[in-house]
């Protein structure tokens, strides 16, 4: 499956309790075009011990296998999350705020040259 969305948390390195291997995990919000008041949330688990070099807010394409991860909440209630065991997560665009800052800096430089 492929999911396009925004990285919602900084990727963090974790370690498997059974194998001891490292992996990276982050939350991803997939939404429709325009303003989506209820995005679909996924936990993305990159099963490589290589930093994916993603930042919060990046628009990414994630490819992997979808699973449902069931567990008990702190209150003892059964709950779950959508989990993507990712083969890849590649950045397609920078966050809009970073792009706006770069454009403002370029405009300021152009003013100084004139």
C-alpha positions in Angstrom: 0.0 0.0 0.0 1.0 3.6 -0.5 0.1 6.5 1.7 0.7 10.2 1.0 0.7 12.5 4.1 2.5 14.7 6.5 5.0 13.6 9.1 3.3 14.5 12.4 6.2 13.6 14.8 9.9 13.5 14.5 11.2 10.0 13.6 12.6 8.4 16.7 15.0 5.4 16.9 13.7 2.4 18.8 15.0 -1.1 19.4 13.2 -4.4 19.0 12.8 -6.2 22.4 13.0 -9.6 20.8 15.8 -9.2 18.1 17.6 -6.1 19.5 17.6 -4.5 16.0 17.1 -0.8 15.6 14.3 0.8 13.7 12.7 4.3 13.3 9.1 5.2 14.0 6.9 8.3 13.4 3.3 9.3 13.1 1.8 10.2 9.8 -1.4 12.2 9.0 -3.0 11.4 5.7 -5.7 13.9 4.6 -7.7 14.7 1.5 -6.9 17.9 -0.5 -7.9 21.1 1.2 -8.8 21.3 4.8 -9.5 17.9 6.3 -10.8 18.1 9.9 -10.4 14.3 10.4 -7.2 12.9 8.8 -6.4 9.2 8.9 -3.5 8.6 11.4 -0.9 5.9 11.0 2.2 4.8 12.9 5.0 4.2 10.4 7.7 1.8 11.4 10.8 1.8 9.2 12.4 -1.6 9.8 15.9 -0.3 8.9 18.4 1.1 11.4 19.0 4.1 9.1 17.8 7.5 9.9 15.0 8.4 7.3 16.1 12.1 7.4 12.5 13.3 7.7 11.3 16.3 9.7 7.9 17.1 11.2 5.7 18.6 8.6 7.4 17.0 5.5 5.0 15.7 2.9 6.0 12.1 2.2 5.1 9.0 0.2 5.2 5.9 2.3 5.1 2.4 0.9 4.7 -0.7 3.0 2.4 -3.3 4.5 -0.7 -2.2 6.5 -1.4 -3.9 9.9 -3.6 -3.2 12.8 -1.7 -3.1 16.1 -4.0 -3.9 19.1 -3.0 -3.2 22.7 -4.5 -2.2 26.0 -4.7 1.5 26.9 -3.5 2.9 30.2 -7.1 2.7 31.4 -7.1 -1.0 30.5 -9.4 -0.7 27.5 -8.6 -2.5 24.3 -7.6 -0.1 21.5 -5.4 -0.1 18.4 -3.6 1.9 15.8 -3.0 1.5 12.0 0.6 0.5 11.6 2.5 0.6 8.3 5.6 -1.6 8.2 7.4 0.6 5.7 9.8 -0.4 2.9 10.3 3.3 2.1 9.3 6.8 3.2 10.5 9.4 0.8 10.1 13.2 1.1 8.1 14.8 -1.7 8.0 18.4 -0.4 9.2 20.6 2.4 6.7 22.0 5.0 4.9 25.1 3.7 6.3 27.2 6.5 9.9 26.3 5.5 9.1 27.1 1.9 7.6 30.5 2.8 10.6 31.3 4.9 13.0 30.5 2.0 10.9 32.6 -0.4 10.9 35.6 2.0 14.7 35.3 2.4 15.1 35.2 -1.4 12.9 38.3 -1.8 14.9 40.2 0.9 18.1 39.4 -0.9 16.7 40.6 -4.2 15.7 43.9 -2.6 19.2 44.4 -1.3 20.7 43.8 -4.7 18.4 46.4 -6.4 
